[in-house]
C-alpha cells in the first residue's frame, strides 16, 4: 500500500455560507491523522468531500493517482478508482438493519465490485475475525453492541482493501475500554500501511493514538503537528478552546459549539 492523500485549497460553500475556506491537508501511508475542532468547524465536510459524498467549489483532492476536481459529483461509475482506495466509517455506523453483519460486509464487493459471493464471504469472514467479531457474523445490527457494530462497519469499509480509511467520530458511542481497544485496532491497520484520517472530539483518544493532529476552526486549518505538541502545548486559541472541554468556553471567544 502506497497511496497518500493530498488535499489542496479545498473550499466548500452551502449557499452564501463558506463551510471550508481553503484547506491543505496530507495523510501519508501508515499515518494516523486526527482531525479536531469544535462542532461546526468543518470536520465532517472534509471527510465527505474526500469520500465524494459532498461536492466542493475549489481545490483538488488526490488519492494515489485518482483526483477529484471541483463541481458536481461524478457519476458513481467514474468513482471506482476512488472507492477502491478510500473506505469510510460513519459516526452512526450506518449498517443496513435488514442485513446480517456478514451481509453488510459483502454487499459492496458483490454488487459494486462484482466479486463472487464466495470470494466476498471469505474476505468478509477474515476481516470480521481479525476485528474480533466473527462470532457475530449472523447477527443483525440491532443485536450488536455499539462496539461490535463499529467493528462490523470497519470491516465493511475494509472489504475492498482501501489504502485510506476515513472515520467520523468513531468513539462517540464507546466506553473508555472499547475506545482503547478501537484505537489499538486502528493503529494495527496503520501498521499494515493504510493511512487513517479520523474526525473526533475525543482528546484522550487523539493523544493516545494519533501520529498527527490537525485542528480546524470555522472552516480554516489553524494548527497541526505531532499529537503531543498540539494537545499538550497548543499555540492557537481555537485549540485551547477545544481542550477546555464542554461548558468551559472562554467568554467572547467567537468559537461556536
C-alpha positions as CSV (number, residue, x, y, z in Angstrom):
1,X,0.0,0.0,0.0
2,X,1.5,3.3,-1.0
3,X,-1.4,5.8,-1.8
4,X,-1.1,9.1,0.0
5,X,-3.9,11.6,0.4
6,X,-3.4,15.2,-0.6
7,X,-5.9,17.9,-0.3
8,X,-5.1,21.3,-1.7
9,X,-7.1,24.6,-1.4
10,X,-10.4,22.8,-0.5
11,X,-13.4,25.1,-0.4
12,X,-17.0,24.2,0.2
13,X,-19.9,26.6,0.3
14,X,-23.6,26.0,1.2
15,X,-25.3,28.9,-0.5
16,X,-23.6,32.0,0.8
17,X,-22.0,30.2,3.8
18,X,-18.4,29.2,3.3
19,X,-18.0,26.0,5.2
20,X,-14.4,25.3,4.2
21,X,-12.2,28.2,3.2
22,X,-9.1,26.7,1.7
23,X,-7.9,23.5,3.5
24,X,-4.5,22.0,2.8
25,X,-4.1,18.5,4.2
26,X,-1.9,15.5,3.7
27,X,-2.1,12.0,5.1
28,X,0.8,9.6,4.5
29,X,0.6,5.8,4.2
30,X,0.8,4.3,7.6
31,X,-0.1,7.5,9.4
32,X,-2.9,8.1,11.9
33,X,-4.0,11.7,11.4
34,X,-6.7,13.1,13.7
35,X,-8.9,16.0,12.6
36,X,-10.2,18.0,15.5
37,X,-12.3,21.1,16.1
38,X,-15.5,22.2,17.8
39,X,-18.9,21.3,16.3
40,X,-19.4,23.3,13.1
41,X,-15.7,23.6,12.4
42,X,-16.0,21.6,9.1
43,X,-14.5,18.2,10.1
44,X,-17.3,16.0,8.6
45,X,-17.4,18.2,5.5
46,X,-13.7,17.5,4.9
47,X,-14.3,13.7,5.2
48,X,-17.4,13.8,3.0
49,X,-15.6,15.8,0.3
50,X,-12.7,13.3,0.2
51,X,-15.2,10.4,0.0
52,X,-17.0,12.1,-2.9
53,X,-20.2,12.4,-0.9
54,X,-20.1,16.2,-0.9
55,X,-19.3,18.4,-3.9
56,X,-16.7,21.2,-3.4
57,X,-16.3,24.5,-5.1
58,X,-12.5,24.9,-5.3
59,X,-9.3,22.9,-4.8
60,X,-8.2,19.4,-5.5
61,X,-8.3,16.0,-3.7
62,X,-5.9,13.4,-4.7
63,X,-5.5,9.8,-3.5
64,X,-2.7,7.9,-5.3
65,X,-3.3,8.6,-9.0
66,X,-7.1,9.4,-8.6
67,X,-8.1,13.1,-8.5
68,X,-11.3,14.8,-7.6
69,X,-12.0,18.2,-9.0
70,X,-14.4,21.0,-8.1
71,X,-18.0,20.9,-9.4
72,X,-20.8,18.4,-9.3
73,X,-20.0,14.9,-8.1
74,X,-19.0,12.5,-10.8
75,X,-21.2,9.5,-11.6
76,X,-20.6,6.6,-9.4
77,X,-19.3,4.6,-12.3
78,X,-16.4,7.1,-12.6
79,X,-15.6,6.8,-8.9
80,X,-14.5,3.2,-8.9
81,X,-10.8,4.3,-8.6
82,X,-11.7,6.3,-5.5
83,X,-13.9,3.6,-4.0
84,X,-11.1,1.1,-4.3
85,X,-8.7,3.4,-2.5
86,X,-10.9,5.1,0.2
87,X,-13.1,3.5,2.8
88,X,-15.4,5.4,5.1
89,X,-16.9,4.6,8.5
90,X,-19.7,6.9,9.5
91,X,-20.4,8.2,13.0
92,X,-23.6,6.1,13.4
93,X,-22.0,3.1,11.7
94,X,-25.0,3.2,9.1
95,X,-25.2,-0.6,8.8
96,X,-28.3,-1.9,6.9
97,X,-30.7,-3.0,9.6
98,X,-32.2,-5.8,7.4
99,X,-28.9,-7.4,6.7
100,X,-26.7,-9.5,8.9
101,X,-23.2,-8.4,9.8
102,X,-21.8,-10.7,7.1
103,X,-24.2,-9.5,4.5
104,X,-23.4,-5.8,5.3
105,X,-19.7,-6.5,4.7
106,X,-20.2,-8.5,1.4
107,X,-22.8,-6.1,-0.1
108,X,-20.4,-3.7,-1.9
109,X,-17.9,-6.4,-3.1
110,X,-20.7,-8.4,-4.6
111,X,-22.8,-5.7,-6.1
112,X,-20.4,-2.9,-6.8
113,X,-17.1,-4.7,-7.4
114,X,-18.7,-7.8,-9.0
115,X,-16.9,-10.3,-6.8
116,X,-18.3,-13.8,-6.5
117,X,-20.3,-14.3,-3.3
118,X,-17.8,-17.0,-2.2
119,X,-14.8,-14.6,-2.5
120,X,-16.7,-11.8,-0.8
121,X,-17.7,-14.0,2.1
122,X,-14.2,-15.4,2.5
123,X,-12.8,-11.9,2.7
124,X,-15.6,-10.7,5.0
125,X,-15.2,-13.5,7.5
126,X,-11.4,-13.0,7.6
127,X,-12.0,-9.3,8.3
128,X,-14.6,-9.9,11.0
129,X,-12.3,-12.5,12.6
130,X,-9.4,-10.1,12.6
131,X,-11.6,-7.5,14.3
132,X,-12.8,-9.9,16.9
133,X,-16.5,-10.2,15.8
134,X,-16.5,-13.3,13.6
135,X,-18.9,-14.9,16.1
136,X,-21.4,-12.2,15.3
137,X,-21.4,-12.7,11.5
138,X,-25.0,-13.9,11.5
139,X,-26.3,-11.2,13.9
140,X,-28.4,-8.2,12.7
141,X,-27.3,-4.6,13.7
142,X,-30.0,-4.3,16.4
143,X,-28.4,-7.4,18.0
144,X,-24.9,-5.9,18.2
145,X,-23.4,-3.8,20.9
146,X,-22.1,-0.3,19.9
147,X,-18.5,-1.7,19.8
148,X,-19.5,-4.7,17.7
149,X,-21.4,-2.6,15.3
150,X,-18.4,-0.2,14.9
151,X,-16.1,-3.1,14.1
152,X,-18.6,-4.5,11.5
153,X,-18.7,-1.1,9.9
154,X,-14.9,-1.0,9.8
155,X,-14.9,-4.5,8.2
156,X,-17.3,-3.2,5.6
157,X,-15.1,-0.3,4.8
158,X,-12.0,-2.5,4.6
159,X,-13.6,-5.1,2.3
160,X,-12.4,-3.5,-0.9
161,X,-8.9,-3.3,0.7
162,X,-8.6,0.5,0.6
163,X,-5.3,2.3,1.2
164,X,-7.0,5.2,3.0
165,X,-9.6,4.9,5.8
166,X,-11.8,7.8,6.8
167,X,-13.7,7.7,10.2
168,X,-16.2,10.2,11.6
169,X,-16.4,10.4,15.4
170,X,-15.6,6.6,15.8
171,X,-15.5,6.7,19.6
172,X,-18.8,8.6,20.2
173,X,-20.8,5.5,21.3
174,X,-18.0,3.7,23.1
175,X,-17.0,3.4,26.7
176,X,-13.3,4.0,27.7
177,X,-12.3,0.4,27.5
178,X,-13.8,0.0,24.0
179,X,-12.2,3.3,22.9
180,X,-8.8,1.9,23.8
181,X,-9.4,-1.3,22.0
182,X,-10.6,0.5,18.9
183,X,-7.5,2.7,19.0
184,X,-5.3,-0.3,19.1
185,X,-7.2,-1.8,16.1
186,X,-6.8,1.3,14.1
187,X,-3.1,1.6,14.9
188,X,-2.8,-2.0,13.7
189,X,-4.4,-1.0,10.4
190,X,-1.9,1.8,10.1
191,X,1.0,-0.6,10.6
192,X,-0.3,-2.5,7.6
193,X,0.4,0.6,5.5
194,X,-3.1,2.2,5.5
195,X,-3.5,5.9,6.0
196,X,-6.2,6.9,8.5
197,X,-7.9,10.3,8.8
198,X,-10.2,10.4,11.9
199,X,-12.5,13.1,12.9
200,X,-13.0,13.3,16.7
201,X,-13.7,15.4,19.7
202,X,-12.1,12.8,21.9
203,X,-8.9,14.4,23.1
204,X,-7.7,11.4,25.1
205,X,-8.2,9.1,22.1
206,X,-6.2,11.5,19.9
207,X,-3.4,11.9,22.5
208,X,-3.1,8.1,22.8
209,X,-3.3,7.0,19.2
210,X,-2.7,9.9,16.7
211,X,0.6,10.5,15.0
212,X,-0.5,13.9,14.0
213,X,-3.4,16.3,14.9
214,X,-4.9,18.8,12.6
215,X,-7.2,21.5,14.2
216,X,-10.0,23.2,12.2
217,X,-11.8,26.4,13.3
218,X,-14.6,27.9,11.2
219,X,-13.5,26.2,8.0
220,X,-9.8,27.0,8.4
221,X,-6.9,24.8,9.4
222,X,-5.4,26.7,12.3
223,X,-2.9,24.3,13.9
224,X,-1.2,21.0,13.1
225,X,1.7,18.9,14.3
226,X,2.6,15.8,16.3
227,X,-0.2,14.9,18.7
228,X,1.8,15.6,21.9
229,X,2.9,19.1,20.6
230,X,-0.6,20.2,19.6
231,X,-2.5,18.8,22.6
232,X,0.0,19.5,25.3
233,X,1.4,22.8,24.0
234,X,-1.4,24.3,21.9
235,X,-0.4,27.5,20.1
236,X,-3.8,28.6,18.8
237,X,-6.8,29.9,20.7
238,X,-9.1,27.5,18.9
239,X,-7.1,24.6,20.1
240,X,-7.0,25.9,23.6
241,X,-10.8,26.3,23.4
242,X,-11.2,22.7,22.2
243,X,-9.1,21.4,25.1
244,X,-11.1,23.3,27.8
245,X,-14.0,20.9,27.2
246,X,-17.8,21.4,27.2
247,X,-19.1,24.2,29.3
248,X,-15.7,25.9,29.7
249,X,-15.6,28.1,26.7
250,X,-13.9,31.5,27.2
251,X,-16.3,34.4,27.1
252,X,-16.3,36.3,23.8
253,X,-14.1,33.7,22.0
254,X,-16.4,33.7,19.0
255,X,-16.0,29.9,18.6
256,X,-19.2,28.1,18.1
257,X,-20.1,24.8,19.7
